Amino acid sequence: MSLASALLKRLFVHKTLGIPWKDITFGRKRNPKHGKPCALLPPPLHGPAPCEFNVSHQAGLVALVGCKTEELDAELGVDIVCVNERNEGKMIEEEGFEAWIDMYAEIFSHEETFDMKYNVSPFPLLDGTIVTSEMLGRHDRCCSKGEELSVTLPDSSVRKFSSALLIDAKLRRFYTFWCYKEAYIKLDGEALLAAWIPELEFKHVRAPIPGTPARCSTHGVWGERVSDAEVWFKHVHMSGCRVEIQAFEEDFMIGVTAKERTWGSGDAGLPEVLTDFRGLHLEEDVMRVARKA
C-alpha cells in the first residue's frame, strides 16, 4: 500500500501542476522529520509546490484528497477505516462495549465517550427492518452482546433481536468518530496523541449506511455520504471547518476534513461535496501516465 500511496501522490502532483514525473520530490511542512508531507518545487525553484494533498491507505484501499492552493487555499485531511479489520469482538464479549470505549479515553472527550457508548445510528435487523434510537428507548444503554432486545415498530408490531446487532452498530459509529478525528489530525499534521486531541470534538455524528461488497464480476459499490457532523475545539464551533464521510463496500469508510486557511471565512470556498472520489485503474490511469511523463 505504501507503493500505491507513493504512485497516487505523484500522479496528483503531475496532473495538478504539470511537473514532470521524474522531477517530482516531496518534503515536509514546518518540521522536517514529523511535519505534514508536501510536494516541492523543482530546481531552480525552492519551497513547497502550490498544492495541498493528503493520502490514507487501509486494508488494500488507498485514497487521496487534494487541491491546487492557487484555486482553493485550504488544508485537507483524509482517513480510511475498515470496521471489521481489527479483532475487537473478544474483548467486547468479555468486558463489554463500555470498557472497550474507555480504552480510548485519552483520545476522546467525556462528551464523545458518553455519546459513543449510549447513542446509535439507525441500523438494520436481519430482515432489513430499520431500528432507530427512538424505537430503542432505554435499550440504547445496552453495552453487551448476548442479550435479547425488543422494539415496537410504527405498525405496532414487536420485533425481538440480539443485542449483538446493536453493538455492531455502535462499533460502526465509533469508527465514524475515529475516522473524523484522525482525518482532522492529518489535516493539522500532528501526532495522534497530541495534548489537544481530547479537546477536538465531533457532534451530530451519524455512521453512513454501508455499500455492497465487490463480487467476482463487479466492483464494490459506494454507500451513503454523510456531511452533517460539526467540528468543535475547546467548546467553540469551528464554522470554517467541514467534515464528510463516505461509506464504501460493507466495511470501509473514508473521512475527509477541509479547512480554509483564512480563519472566519466560512465554507463558501470549499466544494459542496468533499468525498467525490473516483476509482482509478492502476495500469490505465497511473502506470500509463508515469511512462509517458
C-alpha positions in Angstrom: 0.0 0.0 0.0 3.0 2.3 0.5 3.9 2.0 -3.1 0.3 2.7 -4.2 0.2 5.8 -2.0 3.5 7.0 -3.5 2.2 6.5 -7.0 -1.0 8.3 -6.3 0.8 11.3 -4.8 3.0 11.6 -7.9 0.0 11.3 -10.2 -1.8 14.0 -8.4 1.2 16.4 -8.4 1.9 15.7 -12.1 -1.7 16.2 -13.2 -2.3 19.2 -11.0 0.9 21.2 -11.5 2.3 19.7 -14.7 5.6 18.9 -13.1 7.4 16.1 -15.0 7.2 12.8 -13.2 11.0 12.5 -12.8 11.2 16.0 -11.2 8.6 15.4 -8.5 10.1 15.4 -5.0 8.5 15.6 -1.6 9.4 17.2 1.7 7.6 18.1 5.0 6.0 21.3 6.2 7.3 23.0 9.3 9.1 20.1 10.9 11.5 18.3 8.5 11.1 15.0 10.4 7.5 14.9 11.6 5.7 17.6 9.5 2.9 17.0 7.1 4.2 15.7 3.7 4.2 18.2 0.8 5.3 18.4 -2.8 8.4 20.6 -3.6 9.0 22.9 -6.5 11.6 21.6 -8.9 15.0 23.3 -9.2 16.0 26.0 -9.6 12.9 27.0 -7.6 12.6 26.3 -3.9 10.0 25.6 -1.3 6.6 23.8 -1.3 4.7 23.5 -4.5 1.3 25.3 -4.7 -0.9 22.2 -3.9 -2.3 20.6 -0.9 -2.9 16.8 -0.5 -3.3 14.0 1.9 -3.3 10.3 1.5 -4.6 7.3 3.5 -4.5 3.6 3.0 -6.1 0.8 4.9 -6.7 -2.9 4.2 -6.0 -2.7 0.5 -7.8 0.6 -0.2 -5.9 3.9 -0.9 -7.5 7.4 -1.1 -6.1 10.9 -1.8 -7.7 14.3 -1.4 -6.0 17.4 -2.9 -6.4 20.8 -4.4 -4.4 23.5 -6.1 -3.8 26.1 -3.5 -4.0 29.0 -6.0 -7.6 28.0 -6.6 -8.5 26.9 -3.1 -6.3 27.8 -0.1 -7.3 25.0 2.2 -5.8 22.4 4.5 -7.0 18.8 3.9 -7.0 15.5 5.7 -8.3 12.1 4.8 -8.5 8.8 6.7 -9.8 5.3 5.9 -11.2 2.9 8.4 -12.2 -0.7 8.0 -14.8 -1.7 10.5 -14.0 -5.4 10.7 -10.3 -5.3 10.2 -9.4 -5.5 13.9 -10.5 -8.2 16.4 -12.5 -6.2 18.9 -15.1 -8.9 19.4 -13.4 -10.9 22.0 -12.8 -8.0 24.4 -16.3 -6.6 23.9 -17.8 -10.0 24.6 -15.7 -10.4 27.8 -15.7 -6.9 29.2 -18.5 -5.0 27.4 -18.6 -2.2 24.9 -18.3 0.5 27.7 -14.9 -1.0 28.8 -13.7 -1.1 25.2 -14.6 2.6 24.6 -12.8 3.5 27.9 -9.5 2.3 26.4 -9.6 5.4 24.2 -10.2 7.9 27.0 -7.0 9.9 26.1 -8.3 10.5 22.5 -11.9 11.3 23.0 -13.6 13.9 25.3 -16.0 12.8 28.1 -19.0 14.0 25.9 -17.8 12.0 22.9 -17.2 8.9 25.1 -20.7 9.1 26.5 -22.1 9.7 23.0 -20.4 6.6 21.6 -21.4 4.4 24.5 -25.1 5.2 24.6 -26.2 6.6 21.3 -26.5 4.8 18.0 -27.2 5.5 14.3 -30.2 3.7 12.7 -29.3 0.1 11.9 -31.0 -2.8 10.2 -32.2 -6.1 11.7 -31.5 -9.3 9.8 -34.8 -8.9 7.8 -33.9 -5.4 6.8 -36.1 -3.6 9.2 -34.5 -0.3 10.3 -34.3 0.4 14.0 -33.9 4.0 15.2 -32.8 5.3 18.6 -36.4 6.4 19.3 -37.6 2.8 18.9 -34.8 1.5 21.2 -35.8 3.7 24.1 -33.6 2.8 27.1 -32.2 -0.2 25.2 -29.7 2.3 23.9 -27.9 1.8 27.3 -27.2 -1.8 26.4 -23.4 -2.3 26.0 -23.0 -6.1 25.9 -23.7 -8.8 23.4 -25.9 -11.9 24.0 -29.0 -10.1 25.3 -32.4 -10.3 23.7 -33.9 -6.9 22.9 -37.3 -5.9 21.5 -38.6 -2.8 19.8 -42.1 -1.7 18.8 -42.3 -0.7 15.1 -44.5 2.1 13.8 -47.2 -0.5 12.8 -47.3 -1.6 16.5 -45.7 -5.0 15.8 -42.9 -6.1 18.1 -39.5 -7.4 16.9 -37.0 -9.2 19.0 -33.3 -9.3 18.1 -29.9 -10.0 19.6 -28.1 -7.1 21.2 -25.1 -8.1 19.0 -26.7 -6.1 16.2 -26.9 -3.0 18.4 -23.2 -3.4 19.5 -22.1 -3.8 15.9 -24.0 -0.5 15.0 -22.3 1.3 18.0 -19.0 0.0 16.9 -19.5 1.3 13.3 -20.4 4.7 14.8 -17.2 4.6 16.9 -15.2 4.2 13.8 -17.0 7.1 12.3 -15.8 9.3 15.2 -12.3 7.8 14.8 -12.2 8.5 11.1 -13.3 12.1 11.6 -10.7 12.7 14.4 -7.8 11.1 12.5 -8.7 13.0 9.3 -8.5 16.3 11.2 -5.2 15.3 12.9 -3.8 14.5 9.4 -5.0 17.9 8.2 -3.2 19.5 11.0 -0.1 17.3 10.7 0.1 16.5 14.4 0.6 13.1 16.0 -2.5 11.2 17.2 -1.6 11.7 20.9 -1.1 15.5 20.7 -2.2 17.0 24.0 -5.1 18.9 22.5 -6.8 15.8 20.8 -9.5 15.3 23.5 -10.5 19.0 23.2 -11.3 18.3 19.5 -14.9 17.1 19.4 -17.3 16.0 16.8 -21.0 16.4 17.3 -24.1 15.1 15.5 -22.2 12.1 14.3 -24.0 9.5 12.2 -22.5 6.4 10.7 -23.1 6.2 6.9 -25.2 3.3 5.5 -22.8 0.7 4.1 -22.4 0.0 0.4 -22.3 -3.5 -1.1 -19.1 -5.7 -1.4 -17.3 -6.4 -4.6 -18.3 -9.6 -6.3 -16.5 -11.7 -8.9 -17.8 -9.7 -11.8 -18.3 -6.3 -10.1 -16.5 -3.6 -8.3 -17.5 -2.6 -4.8 -20.4 -0.1 -4.5 -20.3 3.2 -2.7 -22.7 3.5 0.3 -24.1 6.7 1.9 -22.3 10.0 2.1 -22.9 11.9 5.4 -21.9 15.6 5.9 -23.9 16.9 8.9 -21.3 16.4 11.7 -19.8 19.5 13.3 -16.3 20.2 14.5 -15.7 21.8 17.9 -12.5 22.8 19.6 -12.4 23.9 23.2 -16.2 24.1 23.2 -16.2 26.5 20.2 -17.8 25.5 16.9 -15.3 25.7 14.1 -17.6 27.0 11.4 -14.8 27.2 8.8 -14.0 23.5 9.1 -16.1 20.8 7.4 -16.1 17.1 7.7 -17.7 14.4 5.5 -17.6 10.7 5.5 -18.4 8.2 2.6 -19.1 4.5 3.0 -17.5 2.1 0.6 -18.5 -1.6 0.3 -19.7 -3.1 3.6 -16.8 -2.2 5.9 -14.9 0.8 4.6 -15.5 4.4 5.5 -13.5 7.3 4.1 -13.5 10.6 6.1 -12.4 14.0 4.8 -11.7 17.2 6.7 -11.3 20.5 5.0 -10.5 23.9 6.5 -9.8 27.1 4.7 -6.6 28.8 5.9 -8.3 32.2 6.3 -10.0 32.0 9.7 -13.6 33.1 9.8 -14.1 32.8 6.1 -16.8 30.1 6.5 -17.1 27.3 4.0 -18.1 29.3 0.9 -14.9 28.4 -0.9 -15.0 24.7 -0.1 -16.7 22.4 -2.6 -20.2 21.2 -1.8 -19.0 17.6 -1.8 -15.7 16.7 -0.1 -15.8 12.9 -0.8 -16.3 12.9 -4.6 -13.8 10.1 -5.1 -13.1 8.5 -8.4 -11.8 5.0 -8.8 -8.5 4.5 -10.7 -7.2 1.6 -12.7 -3.5 1.0 -11.8 -2.3 0.3 -15.3 -4.5 2.5 -17.4 -4.8 5.6 -15.1 -1.4 5.5 -13.3 1.3 3.5 -14.9 0.5 4.6 -18.4 0.8 8.3 -17.3 4.0 7.6 -15.5 5.6 6.0 -18.6 4.6 8.9 -20.8 5.5 11.7 -18.3 
